[in-house]
Amino acid sequence: MTTIQPEGENLRKAVKWISEEEKAGSAKTHKKLMEEACLMFNLTPMEAEYLTRSYKETS
């Protein structure tokens, strides 16, 4: 099974953090988690767009 890994270290950390929050049963929406991750990990606009698109595709 192949796993797609984003290139930037901050982006990887953001994806991991969102995943951990969801596993922990966070009541926050995907959108709220992504917004927080963008700020927390200082993602560039391009990285934020990648994050948004990748979650839309998996939903």
Residue pairs with C-beta under 8 A, 6 or more apart in sequence:
4 54
5 12
6 12
6 15
6 47
6 50
6 51
6 54
8 43
8 44
8 47
10 41
10 42
10 43
10 47
11 41
11 43
11 47
11 50
11 51
13 41
14 37
14 38
14 40
14 41
14 43
14 47
14 51
15 37
15 51
15 54
17 37
17 40
17 41
18 30
18 33
18 34
18 37
18 55
21 28
21 33
22 33
26 33
28 36
30 55
30 59
34 48
34 51
34 52
34 55
37 43
37 51
38 47
38 48
38 51
43 51
